[in-house]
Amino acid sequence: MSKPADTETWLGIQKLAKPLVTAGIVLGVGLGGFFDGIVLHQILQWHNMVSSYPDPSVANDLRLNVMADGFFHGVTYLFTLLGITLLMRAWRLSFVPASRRTLFGAAIIGWGLFNFVEGIVDHHLLAIHHVWPAGPGPVVLWDVAFLVWGLLFIGGGYAIIRGDDAVSPVPTREGSEREREREQAS
């Protein structure tokens, strides 16, 4: 990959950071999936992968649900490995900023993307499970809260990246001259 110009931007950040952001997002998808599977499926036992499937013989089949959870964890494992591989490739590119803040923000975006996409597909479109069907309040409230959590993570992760000076767009010469003029006028 050739080095982009310092002034090139991608989604409001320096294009130089794209490999790091991409790696962080993919890693975040995997980590978000692991959190969901480990915390919501196994520790809290709020649901399994197909625990709300319309056919009760499927929804109540513990062996089938555990196997479906296993496939789910296998996919999240692949996303995590891919994210690590992309991160190692990004680190090899000398022009990619070595920013933990950007990596953290990108991973938060990935986690949010996981929540949002998984919530739309599994909770709403396929209705194969819901966040907490036995919880207090309507089931849809928990499913919508999961989507909102995802959107907050996406926005928060992006804000973390945008606040990182290492990847903020470099001001053009004109911008720098304007800033000097403002400072001199003060």
C-alpha positions in Angstrom: 0.0 0.0 0.0 1.4 3.4 -1.0 1.4 6.2 1.5 -1.5 8.6 1.1 -0.9 12.3 1.0 -0.9 13.9 4.5 -3.9 16.0 3.5 -6.0 13.1 2.2 -9.0 12.3 4.5 -11.2 9.3 4.9 -14.4 9.6 6.9 -13.1 12.8 8.5 -9.7 11.5 9.6 -6.3 11.3 7.9 -6.3 8.6 5.3 -3.0 7.5 6.8 -5.0 6.0 9.7 -7.4 3.9 7.6 -5.5 0.6 8.0 -5.5 1.1 11.8 -9.1 2.1 11.9 -10.2 -0.9 9.7 -8.2 -3.3 11.9 -9.8 -1.8 15.1 -13.3 -2.0 13.7 -12.9 -5.7 12.7 -11.3 -6.5 16.0 -14.2 -4.7 17.8 -16.8 -6.7 15.9 -15.1 -9.9 17.2 -14.8 -8.6 20.8 -18.4 -7.3 20.8 -19.5 -10.8 19.7 -17.5 -12.4 22.4 -19.0 -10.1 25.0 -22.5 -10.9 23.8 -21.9 -14.6 23.7 -20.0 -14.9 27.0 -21.9 -12.4 29.1 -25.5 -12.5 27.7 -25.6 -16.1 26.5 -23.4 -17.9 29.1 -23.0 -15.9 32.3 -26.4 -14.1 32.6 -28.2 -16.8 30.5 -30.6 -14.2 29.1 -30.9 -16.0 25.8 -29.2 -18.5 23.4 -28.7 -18.1 19.7 -32.1 -19.6 18.6 -34.0 -19.5 21.9 -36.9 -17.5 20.4 -37.2 -19.5 17.2 -40.9 -19.8 16.3 -40.9 -23.6 16.5 -40.8 -24.5 20.3 -39.0 -27.8 19.6 -36.1 -25.7 18.3 -36.3 -22.9 20.8 -36.3 -25.4 23.8 -33.6 -27.8 22.4 -30.7 -27.0 24.7 -28.2 -29.1 22.7 -29.2 -27.3 19.5 -28.9 -23.8 21.2 -25.5 -24.7 22.6 -24.3 -25.8 19.1 -25.7 -22.6 17.6 -23.9 -20.5 20.2 -20.8 -22.5 19.3 -21.1 -21.5 15.7 -21.7 -17.9 16.7 -18.5 -18.0 18.9 -16.6 -19.5 15.9 -17.6 -16.6 13.7 -16.6 -14.0 16.4 -13.3 -15.9 16.8 -12.7 -15.5 13.1 -13.5 -11.8 13.2 -11.0 -11.4 16.2 -8.3 -13.3 14.3 -8.9 -11.2 11.2 -8.7 -8.0 13.3 -5.4 -9.1 14.8 -4.0 -9.9 11.4 -5.1 -6.5 10.0 -3.6 -4.8 13.0 -0.3 -6.5 12.5 -0.3 -5.5 8.8 -1.2 -1.9 9.8 1.7 -1.8 12.2 4.1 -2.8 9.5 3.2 0.3 7.4 5.6 3.0 8.6 3.1 5.8 7.7 0.3 4.5 9.9 0.1 6.5 13.2 0.8 4.3 16.2 -2.2 5.5 18.2 -3.8 3.5 20.9 -6.6 6.0 21.2 -7.5 5.6 17.5 -7.3 1.8 17.9 -9.5 1.9 21.0 -12.1 4.2 19.3 -12.2 2.0 16.2 -12.7 -1.1 18.4 -15.6 0.6 20.1 -17.1 1.4 16.7 -16.7 -2.3 15.7 -18.4 -3.4 18.9 -21.2 -0.9 18.2 -21.5 -2.2 14.6 -21.8 -5.7 15.9 -24.6 -4.8 18.3 -26.5 -2.8 15.7 -26.3 -5.4 12.9 -26.8 -8.4 15.1 -29.7 -6.6 16.8 -31.4 -5.7 13.5 -30.9 -9.2 12.0 -31.3 -11.6 14.9 -33.7 -9.7 17.1 -35.9 -7.9 14.6 -35.7 -9.5 11.1 -35.2 -13.2 12.0 -36.5 -13.0 15.5 -34.4 -16.0 16.4 -33.7 -14.6 19.9 -34.2 -11.4 21.9 -32.0 -9.7 24.4 -33.9 -10.6 27.5 -37.3 -12.2 26.9 -37.8 -12.9 30.6 -36.7 -9.5 31.8 -38.8 -6.8 33.2 -40.8 -4.8 30.7 -41.6 -5.5 27.0 -39.2 -7.6 25.0 -39.0 -5.0 22.3 -37.7 -2.4 24.9 -34.6 -4.6 25.5 -34.1 -5.2 21.8 -34.3 -1.4 21.0 -32.0 -0.6 24.0 -29.4 -3.0 22.4 -29.7 -1.1 19.1 -29.3 2.2 20.9 -26.3 0.8 22.8 -24.7 0.0 19.4 -25.4 3.4 18.0 -23.9 5.1 21.1 -20.8 2.9 20.7 -20.5 3.8 17.0 -20.8 7.6 17.8 -18.6 7.4 20.9 -15.9 5.5 19.1 -15.9 7.9 16.2 -15.7 10.9 18.7 -12.7 9.2 20.3 -10.9 8.9 17.0 -11.8 12.4 15.9 -10.4 13.7 19.1 -7.0 12.1 18.5 -4.5 14.6 17.3 -2.5 11.8 15.7 -5.2 11.2 13.1 -7.0 14.5 12.9 -6.8 16.1 9.5 -3.7 18.2 8.9 -4.6 21.8 8.4 -3.8 23.1 4.9 -1.3 26.0 4.5 -4.2 28.4 4.2 -5.7 27.1 7.4 -2.3 27.5 9.2 -1.9 31.0 7.9 -5.5 31.9 9.0 -4.7 30.5 12.5 -1.5 32.6 12.7 -3.5 35.7 11.6 -6.1 35.1 14.3 -3.4 34.6 17.0 -1.7 37.9 15.9 -5.0 39.8 16.0 -5.6 38.6 19.6 
